[in-house]
Amino acid sequence: MGDWGPVLVATVLFVLLSPGLLFQIPGRNKVVEFGNMHTSGASIVVHAIIYFGLITIFCIAIGVHIYASQ
């Protein structure tokens, strides 16, 4: 049995936290911009820190587990 929880959480967070897809912190003209499909080095760093924090909370603190059986 494999634990697919961390894989699923990481994939969903990666898609949702891609800079410029849903939102971008910091934006080019504002602090937060939504759906602009642009990115910068600063926003990549901020989104990586948010991603690391959320993946740590979901996988270690909460302990999300999804088991797949054959």
N, C-alpha and C positions, 0 to 999 in steps of 0.2 A: 504494500500500500504506500502510495506516495502522498506527501503533504503538498498540495497545490495552493494553499493559502498564501504563502509569501510570494509565489510566482504571480498569482492573480492580483494581489494588492500592488505589487511593484509595477505590473503592466498598466493597470488602471491609473495609478498615480503618475506614471511616466507620460501617458497620453494627456491626462488632464492638466498636468503642470508644465507642459511644453510652453516655453515663453512665447507669447503672442497668439497662441491658439485660442484660449478662453480669456486670459488676461495677461498683462505684463506689468511687473513691478521691478524697478521703476520704469515708467514709460518715457517716451521721448519728450513730450510736452507737459505731462501731468505725472502725479505720483503713481496712479493706477490707470492703465488704459485697457479697454476691453476689445478683443477681436481685431487687433490691428495687423496681425500676421507679420510683425517685424520683431527683431530681437537685438540685444546689445550684450556686451560682455558683462556689464553690471547686472542685467536682468538674468543672465545665465547663472551667475553666482548666487543671486537671491533665490531663484527657483530651485537650485541645487540644495541650498540650505533648508528650504521648506520641504523639499522632497525627502531629504535625510531625516528631518525631524518627524515627518508623518510616517515614513516607513519604519522608523524605530518604534513609534507609538503603536502602530498596528501590529507589527510582527513580534516585538519583544514585550511591550507593556501589556497589551490586550491579548496577544497570542491568537491571532486569527489562524484557524486550521480548516482546511478543506481536504478531505481524504477521498481519493478515487480508487474504487476497487474494480477488479476485472472479473 
